[in-house]
Amino acid sequence: MCKHLLSFSALLVTVFLIPVATVSALELADPTRPPGAPATPAAQHKRLKPHWLLSSTLIANQRRHAIINGQIVTKGQYIQQAKVVSIHPNEVWLEYKQKRFRIRMLANKIKDFSNTADK
């Protein structure tokens, strides 16, 4: 009878303590992680907003193109999950997560060749 009691006790310990130990192990934080740092790289990736850099625009008779993050896009195309809504000489409007964003070129990068073409 004592042998069965020991087996039963071992079974109870296994059934009840192992899941508790597993749950408490999952809750432990990394002691070397700086305060405020995300727990995992995946969590950090979710926090980062996309970054769009407008390098150039080309506006001709029936064409409007922009270079955003080194990629040529036109109206209706997507760049980093953002839809290109409109392209203007020095700015582009994007729609991302149902919000509109305007990205602009730096003023010293804007070149106007329209005056030189007439001469």
DSSP file (Angstrom, degrees, kcal/mol; ACC not computed):
  #  RESIDUE AA STRUCTURE BP1 BP2  ACC     N-H-->O    O-->H-N    N-H-->O    O-->H-N    TCO  KAPPA ALPHA  PHI   PSI    X-CA   Y-CA   Z-CA
    1    1 A M     >        0   0    0      0, 0.0     4,-2.0     0, 0.0     5,-0.1   0.000 360.0 360.0 360.0 -38.4    0.0    0.0    0.0
    2    2 A C  H  >  +     0   0    0      1,-0.2     4,-2.0     2,-0.2     5,-0.2   0.852 360.0  55.2 -64.5 -34.7    2.9    2.3    0.8
    3    3 A K  H  > S+     0   0    0      1,-0.2     4,-1.9     2,-0.2    -1,-0.2   0.890 108.7  47.3 -65.4 -40.0    4.3    1.7   -2.7
    4    4 A H  H  > S+     0   0    0      2,-0.2     4,-2.6     1,-0.2    -2,-0.2   0.862 109.5  53.9 -69.4 -36.0    1.0    2.7   -4.3
    5    5 A L  H  X S+     0   0    0     -4,-2.0     4,-2.3     2,-0.2    -2,-0.2   0.898 108.9  48.5 -65.5 -40.2    0.8    5.8   -2.2
    6    6 A L  H  X S+     0   0    0     -4,-2.0     4,-2.4     2,-0.2    -2,-0.2   0.898 112.3  48.7 -66.4 -40.2    4.3    6.9   -3.3
    7    7 A S  H  X S+     0   0    0     -4,-1.9     4,-2.2     2,-0.2    -2,-0.2   0.914 112.4  48.5 -64.0 -42.9    3.4    6.3   -6.9
    8    8 A F  H  X S+     0   0    0     -4,-2.6     4,-2.3     2,-0.2    -2,-0.2   0.894 111.3  50.1 -65.0 -40.2    0.2    8.3   -6.5
    9    9 A S  H  X S+     0   0    0     -4,-2.3     4,-2.4     2,-0.2    -2,-0.2   0.907 110.1  50.1 -64.4 -42.2    2.1   11.1   -4.8
   10   10 A A  H  X S+     0   0    0     -4,-2.4     4,-2.3     1,-0.2    -1,-0.2   0.893 110.2  51.0 -63.2 -39.1    4.7   11.2   -7.6
   11   11 A L  H  X S+     0   0    0     -4,-2.2     4,-2.7     2,-0.2    -2,-0.2   0.916 109.8  49.3 -64.4 -43.2    1.9   11.3  -10.2
   12   12 A L  H  X S+     0   0    0     -4,-2.3     4,-2.5     2,-0.2     5,-0.4   0.914 110.9  50.0 -62.1 -43.2    0.2   14.2   -8.4
   13   13 A V  H  X>S+     0   0    0     -4,-2.4     4,-2.4     1,-0.2     5,-0.7   0.922 113.0  47.2 -60.9 -43.7    3.5   16.1   -8.2
   14   14 A T  H  X5S+     0   0    0     -4,-2.3     4,-0.9     1,-0.2    -2,-0.2   0.922 114.4  45.7 -64.3 -44.7    4.1   15.6  -11.9
   15   15 A V  H  <5S+     0   0    0     -4,-2.7    -2,-0.2     1,-0.2    -1,-0.2   0.875 124.8  29.4 -69.0 -38.4    0.6   16.6  -12.9
   16   16 A F  H  X5S+     0   0    0     -4,-2.5     4,-0.8    -5,-0.2    -2,-0.2   0.823 121.5  42.7 -96.9 -32.9    0.4   19.7  -10.8
   17   17 A L  H  X5S+     0   0    0     -4,-2.4     4,-2.6    -5,-0.4     5,-0.2   0.836 104.6  59.3 -88.4 -32.4    3.9   21.1  -10.4
   18   18 A I  H  X<S+     0   0    0     -4,-0.9     4,-2.3    -5,-0.7     5,-0.2   0.944 107.3  46.3 -65.1 -47.0    5.3   20.7  -13.9
   19   19 A P  H  > S+     0   0    0      0, 0.0     4,-2.3     0, 0.0    -1,-0.2   0.900 113.8  50.0 -61.3 -36.8    2.6   22.9  -15.6
   20   20 A V  H  X S+     0   0    0     -4,-0.8     4,-2.4     1,-0.2    -2,-0.2   0.916 110.7  49.1 -65.6 -42.6    3.1   25.6  -12.9
   21   21 A A  H  X S+     0   0    0     -4,-2.6     4,-1.8     1,-0.2    -1,-0.2   0.877 110.9  51.0 -63.9 -37.5    6.8   25.5  -13.3
   22   22 A T  H  X S+     0   0    0     -4,-2.3     4,-1.7     2,-0.2    -2,-0.2   0.924 110.9  47.6 -66.1 -44.7    6.4   25.9  -17.1
   23   23 A V  H  X S+     0   0    0     -4,-2.3     4,-1.1     1,-0.2    -2,-0.2   0.914 112.7  48.2 -64.2 -43.2    4.1   28.9  -16.7
   24   24 A S  H  < S+     0   0    0     -4,-2.4     4,-0.5     1,-0.2    -1,-0.2   0.838 108.7  54.8 -69.3 -29.7    6.4   30.6  -14.2
   25   25 A A  H >< S+     0   0    0     -4,-1.8     3,-0.8     1,-0.2    -1,-0.2   0.862 105.1  53.6 -68.9 -34.0    9.3   30.0  -16.5
   26   26 A L  H 3< S+     0   0    0     -4,-1.7    -1,-0.2     1,-0.2    -2,-0.2   0.788 104.6  55.8 -68.9 -26.8    7.5   31.7  -19.4
   27   27 A E  T 3< S+     0   0    0     -4,-1.1    -1,-0.2    -5,-0.1    -2,-0.2   0.577  81.6 109.6 -83.7  -9.7    6.9   34.8  -17.2
   28   28 A L    <   -     0   0    0     -3,-0.8     2,-0.2    -4,-0.5    -3,-0.0  -0.445  61.5-140.8 -70.4 138.5   10.6   35.3  -16.4
   29   29 A A        -     0   0    0     -2,-0.2    -2,-0.1     1,-0.1    -1,-0.1  -0.626  25.7 -97.5 -95.7 157.2   12.1   38.4  -18.1
   30   30 A D    >   -     0   0    0     -2,-0.2     3,-1.3     1,-0.2    -1,-0.1  -0.638  29.2-153.7 -72.5 116.2   15.6   38.6  -19.5
   31   31 A P  T 3  S+     0   0    0      0, 0.0    -1,-0.2     0, 0.0    -2,-0.0   0.694  91.7  55.1 -69.2 -16.0   17.7   40.2  -16.8
   32   32 A T  T 3  S+     0   0    0      2,-0.1    -2,-0.1    -3,-0.0    -3,-0.0   0.549  81.9 105.8 -92.1  -7.3   20.2   41.5  -19.4
   33   33 A R  S <  S-     0   0    0     -3,-1.3     3,-0.1     1,-0.1     6,-0.0  -0.562  77.0-116.4 -75.1 132.1   17.6   43.4  -21.4
   34   34 A P    >   -     0   0    0      0, 0.0     3,-1.8     0, 0.0    -1,-0.1  -0.291  41.0 -87.8 -63.8 151.1   17.7   47.2  -20.9
   35   35 A P  T 3  S+     0   0    0      0, 0.0     0, 0.0     0, 0.0     0, 0.0  -0.355 113.6  18.4 -60.5 137.1   14.6   48.8  -19.4
   36   36 A G  T 3  S+     0   0    0      1,-0.3     3,-0.1    -3,-0.1    -3,-0.0   0.329  91.5 130.3  85.7  -7.8   12.0   49.7  -21.9
   37   37 A A    <   -     0   0    0     -3,-1.8    -1,-0.3     1,-0.1    -4,-0.0  -0.534  67.3-100.1 -77.6 146.0   13.4   47.4  -24.7
   38   38 A P        -     0   0    0      0, 0.0    -1,-0.1     0, 0.0     6,-0.1  -0.280  25.5-124.0 -64.7 152.9   10.9   45.2  -26.4
   39   39 A A  S    S+     0   0    0      1,-0.1    -9,-0.1    -3,-0.1    -2,-0.1   0.862  89.1  13.8 -67.2 -37.1   10.8   41.6  -25.2
   40   40 A T  S  > S-     0   0    0      1,-0.1     4,-1.8     0, 0.0     3,-0.1  -0.918  76.8-112.2-136.2 160.2   11.5   40.1  -28.7
   41   41 A P  H  > S+     0   0    0      0, 0.0     4,-2.4     0, 0.0     5,-0.1   0.852 118.3  58.5 -60.0 -32.9   12.7   41.3  -32.0
   42   42 A A  H  > S+     0   0    0      1,-0.2     4,-1.7     2,-0.2     5,-0.1   0.906 104.8  49.3 -63.4 -40.6    9.2   40.6  -33.4
   43   43 A A  H  > S+     0   0    0      1,-0.2     4,-1.1     2,-0.2    -1,-0.2   0.878 110.6  50.8 -65.4 -36.4    7.7   43.0  -30.8
   44   44 A Q  H  X S+     0   0    0     -4,-1.8     4,-1.2     1,-0.2     3,-0.4   0.907 107.1  53.9 -66.7 -40.6   10.2   45.6  -31.8
   45   45 A H  H  < S+     0   0    0     -4,-2.4     3,-0.3     1,-0.2    -1,-0.2   0.872 104.7  54.8 -62.5 -37.7    9.3   45.1  -35.5
   46   46 A K  H  < S+     0   0    0     -4,-1.7    -1,-0.2     1,-0.2    -2,-0.2   0.813 106.1  52.8 -66.9 -29.3    5.6   45.7  -34.8
   47   47 A R  H  < S+     0   0    0     -4,-1.1    -1,-0.2    -3,-0.4    -2,-0.2   0.803  88.4  94.1 -76.8 -28.8    6.4   49.1  -33.1
   48   48 A L     <  -     0   0    0     -4,-1.2     3,-0.1    -3,-0.3    -4,-0.0  -0.436  68.3-142.5 -70.9 133.1    8.4   50.5  -36.0
   49   49 A K        -     0   0    0     -2,-0.2    -2,-0.1     1,-0.1    -1,-0.1  -0.656  30.7 -96.8 -87.7 149.5    6.5   52.7  -38.4
   50   50 A P        -     0   0    0      0, 0.0     2,-0.5     0, 0.0    -1,-0.1  -0.317  36.1-140.8 -61.7 151.0    7.4   52.4  -42.1
   51   51 A H        -     0   0    0     -3,-0.1     2,-0.5     2,-0.0    -3,-0.0  -0.971  15.1-167.6-119.4 125.9    9.8   55.1  -43.3
   52   52 A W        -     0   0    0     -2,-0.5     2,-0.5     2,-0.0    16,-0.0  -0.950   3.5-169.8-116.9 130.9    9.3   56.7  -46.7
   53   53 A L        -     0   0    0     -2,-0.5    16,-2.6    50,-0.1     2,-0.7  -0.968  12.5-149.7-122.0 115.8   11.9   58.9  -48.3
   54   54 A L  E     +A   68   0A   0     -2,-0.5    52,-0.3    50,-0.4    14,-0.2  -0.755  23.0 168.3 -86.6 117.0   10.9   60.8  -51.4
   55   55 A S  E     -     0   0A   0     12,-3.2     2,-0.3    -2,-0.7    -1,-0.2   0.815  59.3 -10.2 -96.3 -38.0   13.9   61.2  -53.7
   56   56 A S  E     -A   67   0A   0     11,-1.0    11,-2.8    54,-0.0     2,-0.3  -0.993  49.0-151.9-160.2 156.6   12.4   62.4  -57.0
   57   57 A T  E     -A   66   0A   0     -2,-0.3     2,-0.4     9,-0.2     9,-0.2  -0.982   6.1-159.8-132.8 149.7    9.3   63.0  -58.9
   58   58 A L  E     +A   65   0A   0      7,-3.0     7,-2.7    -2,-0.3     2,-0.5  -0.980  10.8 179.9-129.7 118.4    8.7   63.1  -62.7
   59   59 A I  E     +A   64   0A   0     -2,-0.4     5,-0.2     5,-0.2     2,-0.2  -0.967  14.7 153.9-122.8 116.0    5.6   64.8  -64.0
   60   60 A A        -     0   0    0      3,-2.7     3,-0.1    -2,-0.5    -2,-0.0  -0.550  60.2 -66.5-124.8-169.9    5.1   64.8  -67.7
   61   61 A N  S    S-     0   0    0      1,-0.2     3,-0.0    -2,-0.2    -2,-0.0   0.926 127.5  -1.0 -49.6 -60.2    2.0   65.1  -70.0
   62   62 A Q  S    S+     0   0    0     -3,-0.0     2,-0.4     0, 0.0    -1,-0.2   0.203 120.5  83.7-117.9  14.3    0.4   61.8  -69.1
   63   63 A R        +     0   0    0     -3,-0.1    -3,-2.7     2,-0.0     2,-0.4  -0.945  41.7 176.9-126.8 141.9    2.9   60.4  -66.6
   64   64 A R  E     +A   59   0A   0     -2,-0.4    11,-0.5    -5,-0.2     2,-0.3  -0.924  16.8 165.9-140.2 114.8    3.5   60.9  -62.9
   65   65 A H  E     -AB  58  74A   0     -7,-2.7    -7,-3.0    -2,-0.4     2,-0.3  -0.914  13.0-169.1-127.0 153.8    6.2   58.9  -61.2
   66   66 A A  E     -AB  57  73A   0      7,-2.3     7,-3.0    -2,-0.3     2,-0.7  -0.982  19.3-136.9-138.2 151.5    8.0   59.2  -57.9
   67   67 A I  E     +AB  56  72A   0    -11,-2.8   -12,-3.2    -2,-0.3   -11,-1.0  -0.941  28.6 175.0-109.9 111.8   11.0   57.5  -56.4
   68   68 A I  E >  S-AB  54  71A   0      3,-2.5     3,-2.0    -2,-0.7   -14,-0.2  -0.976  71.7 -12.5-119.9 124.6   10.3   56.5  -52.9
   69   69 A N  T 3  S-     0   0    0    -16,-2.6    -1,-0.2    -2,-0.5   -15,-0.1   0.838 129.7 -56.1  53.4  35.5   12.9   54.5  -50.9
   70   70 A G  T 3  S+     0   0    0    -17,-0.4     2,-0.4     1,-0.2    -1,-0.3   0.520 115.4 114.1  79.9   5.1   14.7   53.9  -54.2
   71   71 A Q  E <   -B   68   0A   0     -3,-2.0    -3,-2.5     2,-0.0     2,-0.5  -0.922  65.7-128.6-114.1 133.7   11.7   52.3  -55.9
   72   72 A I  E     +B   67   0A   0     -2,-0.4     2,-0.3    -5,-0.2    -5,-0.2  -0.675  37.5 173.7 -80.4 126.6    9.8   53.9  -58.9
   73   73 A V  E     -B   66   0A   0     -7,-3.0    -7,-2.3    -2,-0.5     2,-0.3  -0.922  18.1-160.8-132.2 157.3    6.1   54.1  -58.1
   74   74 A T  E >   -B   65   0A   0     -2,-0.3     3,-2.1    -9,-0.2    10,-0.3  -0.787  48.2 -61.5-126.1 173.4    3.0   55.6  -59.8
   75   75 A K  T 3  S+     0   0    0    -11,-0.5    10,-0.2    -2,-0.3     3,-0.1  -0.316 123.0  23.7 -58.3 133.1   -0.5   56.4  -58.5
   76   76 A G  T 3  S+     0   0    0      8,-2.8    -1,-0.3     1,-0.4     9,-0.1   0.174  96.5 113.8  96.0 -16.7   -2.3   53.4  -57.1
   77   77 A Q    <   -     0   0    0     -3,-2.1     7,-3.1     6,-0.1    -1,-0.4  -0.377  62.0-121.8 -83.1 167.6    0.9   51.3  -56.4
   78   78 A Y  E     -C   83   0B   0      5,-0.2     2,-0.4    -3,-0.1     5,-0.2  -0.873  21.4-176.1-114.1 143.8    2.0   50.3  -53.0
   79   79 A I  E >  S-C   82   0B   0      3,-2.6     3,-1.4    -2,-0.4   -10,-0.0  -0.959  80.9 -17.2-136.2 117.6    5.3   51.0  -51.2
   80   80 A Q  T 3  S-     0   0    0     -2,-0.4     3,-0.1     1,-0.3    -1,-0.1   0.929 129.1 -51.6  49.2  53.3    5.8   49.4  -47.7
   81   81 A Q  T 3  S+     0   0    0      1,-0.2     2,-0.4    15,-0.1    16,-0.4   0.553 115.4 117.9  64.3  11.8    2.0   48.7  -47.4
   82   82 A A  E <   -C   79   0B   0     -3,-1.4    -3,-2.6    14,-0.1     2,-0.4  -0.912  60.5-135.0-108.8 135.5    1.2   52.3  -48.2
   83   83 A K  E     -CD  78  95B   0     12,-2.6    12,-2.4    -2,-0.4     2,-0.7  -0.724  17.7-123.8 -89.6 134.1   -0.8   53.2  -51.3
   84   84 A V  E     + D   0  94B   0     -7,-3.1    -8,-2.8    -2,-0.4    10,-0.2  -0.683  33.1 175.4 -76.9 116.9    0.3   56.1  -53.5
   85   85 A V  E     -     0   0B   0      8,-2.9     2,-0.3    -2,-0.7     9,-0.2   0.873  60.5  -8.5 -92.5 -45.1   -2.7   58.4  -53.7
   86   86 A S  E     - D   0  93B   0      7,-1.4     7,-2.4   -11,-0.1     2,-0.4  -0.994  54.0-145.5-155.6 152.9   -1.2   61.4  -55.6
   87   87 A I  E     + D   0  92B   0     -2,-0.3     5,-0.2     5,-0.2   -12,-0.1  -0.987  21.2 174.2-124.6 126.9    2.1   62.6  -57.0
   88   88 A H        -     0   0    0      3,-2.9     3,-0.4    -2,-0.4   -30,-0.0  -0.738  48.9 -88.1-123.4 171.2    2.9   66.4  -57.1
   89   89 A P  S    S+     0   0    0      0, 0.0   -32,-0.2     0, 0.0     3,-0.1   0.837 121.7   9.7 -54.2 -37.9    6.2   68.2  -58.1
   90   90 A N  S    S+     0   0    0      1,-0.1    15,-2.2    20,-0.1     2,-0.3   0.280 126.9  44.2-128.1  12.7    7.7   68.2  -54.6
   91   91 A E  E     - E   0 104B   0     -3,-0.4    -3,-2.9    13,-0.2     2,-0.4  -0.993  54.2-153.8-153.8 158.7    5.4   65.9  -52.6
   92   92 A V  E     -DE  87 103B   0     11,-2.5    11,-2.8    -2,-0.3     2,-0.5  -0.998  15.2-141.0-134.5 137.8    3.6   62.6  -52.6
   93   93 A W  E     -DE  86 102B   0     -7,-2.4    -8,-2.9    -2,-0.4    -7,-1.4  -0.873  22.2-173.0-100.8 130.4    0.5   61.6  -50.7
   94   94 A L  E     -DE  84 101B   0      7,-3.3     7,-3.2    -2,-0.5     2,-0.5  -0.874  17.7-144.0-119.6 152.3    0.3   58.1  -49.3
   95   95 A E  E     +DE  83 100B   0    -12,-2.4   -12,-2.6    -2,-0.3     2,-0.4  -0.978  25.8 168.7-117.6 121.3   -2.5   56.2  -47.5
   96   96 A Y  E >   - E   0  99B   0      3,-3.0     3,-1.1    -2,-0.5   -14,-0.1  -0.988  68.5 -11.6-136.6 123.3   -1.4   53.8  -44.8
   97   97 A K  T 3  S-     0   0    0     -2,-0.4    -1,-0.1   -16,-0.4     3,-0.1   0.910 128.5 -54.5  52.1  47.8   -3.7   52.1  -42.3
   98   98 A Q  T 3  S+     0   0    0      1,-0.2     2,-0.3    -3,-0.0    -1,-0.3   0.676 119.2 106.4  62.6  22.1   -6.6   54.4  -43.4
   99   99 A K  E <   -E   96   0B   0     -3,-1.1    -3,-3.0     2,-0.0     2,-0.4  -0.954  65.8-128.5-126.0 149.3   -4.6   57.6  -42.7
  100  100 A R  E     -E   95   0B   0     -2,-0.3     2,-0.4    -5,-0.2    -5,-0.2  -0.806  22.9-172.2-101.1 138.6   -3.1   59.9  -45.3
  101  101 A F  E     -E   94   0B   0     -7,-3.2    -7,-3.3    -2,-0.4     2,-0.5  -0.971  12.9-148.0-128.7 142.7    0.5   61.0  -45.1
  102  102 A R  E     -E   93   0B   0     -2,-0.4     2,-0.4    -9,-0.2    -9,-0.2  -0.945  12.0-169.0-110.3 127.9    2.4   63.6  -47.1
  103  103 A I  E     -E   92   0B   0    -11,-2.8   -11,-2.5    -2,-0.5     2,-0.3  -0.947   9.7-164.9-114.7 141.2    6.0   63.1  -47.8
  104  104 A R  E     -E   91   0B   0     -2,-0.4   -50,-0.4   -13,-0.2   -13,-0.2  -0.864  18.6-121.0-125.2 154.4    8.1   65.9  -49.3
  105  105 A M        -     0   0    0    -15,-2.2     2,-0.1    -2,-0.3   -50,-0.1  -0.581  43.7 -95.4 -83.6 155.4   11.4   66.3  -51.0
  106  106 A L    >   -     0   0    0    -52,-0.3     3,-1.8    -2,-0.2     4,-0.4  -0.486  34.2-119.7 -68.8 145.0   14.0   68.6  -49.4
  107  107 A A  G >  S+     0   0    0      1,-0.3     3,-1.1     2,-0.2    -1,-0.1   0.823 110.5  57.2 -59.3 -35.1   13.9   72.1  -50.9
  108  108 A N  G 3  S+     0   0    0      1,-0.2    -1,-0.3     3,-0.0    -2,-0.0   0.599 102.2  57.1 -76.2  -7.3   17.5   72.0  -52.2
  109  109 A K  G <  S+     0   0    0     -3,-1.8     2,-0.5     2,-0.0    -1,-0.2   0.520  81.1 102.6 -96.6  -6.2   16.7   68.8  -54.2
  110  110 A I    <   -     0   0    0     -3,-1.1     2,-0.4    -4,-0.4   -20,-0.1  -0.663  50.5-174.8 -83.1 124.8   13.9   70.3  -56.3
  111  111 A K        -     0   0    0     -2,-0.5     2,-0.6     2,-0.0    -2,-0.0  -0.967  12.5-157.4-121.6 136.2   15.0   71.2  -59.8
  112  112 A D        +     0   0    0     -2,-0.4     3,-0.3     1,-0.1     4,-0.2  -0.939  17.5 169.7-116.5 110.5   12.8   73.0  -62.3
  113  113 A F     >  +     0   0    0     -2,-0.6     4,-1.4     1,-0.2    -1,-0.1   0.351  54.9  96.9 -98.4   4.6   13.7   72.5  -65.9
  114  114 A S  H  > S+     0   0    0      1,-0.2     4,-0.7     2,-0.2    -1,-0.2   0.865  82.9  50.1 -65.9 -35.5   10.6   74.0  -67.3
  115  115 A N  H  4 S+     0   0    0     -3,-0.3     4,-0.5     1,-0.2     3,-0.4   0.866 110.1  49.4 -70.2 -36.4   12.2   77.5  -67.9
  116  116 A T  H  4 S+     0   0    0     -4,-0.2     3,-0.5     1,-0.2    -1,-0.2   0.755 102.2  62.5 -76.4 -23.0   15.3   76.1  -69.7
  117  117 A A  H  < S+     0   0    0     -4,-1.4    -1,-0.2     1,-0.2    -2,-0.2   0.802  98.8  56.0 -72.0 -28.0   13.2   73.9  -72.1
  118  118 A D     <        0   0    0     -4,-0.7    -1,-0.2    -3,-0.4    -2,-0.2   0.714 360.0 360.0 -77.0 -20.1   11.5   77.0  -73.6
  119  119 A K              0   0    0     -4,-0.5    -1,-0.2    -3,-0.5    -2,-0.1   0.452 360.0 360.0 -86.9 360.0   14.8   78.7  -74.6
